[in-house]
Amino acid sequence: MMEGGQSGIERLLPLLPNTEKSYMAAPLPS
């Protein structure tokens, strides 16, 4: 699941740079 989540986040990183910090600061849903 982590791999799939990372892939989704990586695609959103360029779209929402603010999300990167949010995800890093907040734990991802397991």
Secondary structure as UniProt FT lines:
FT   HELIX           2..12
FT   TURN            13..15
FT   HELIX           17..25
//
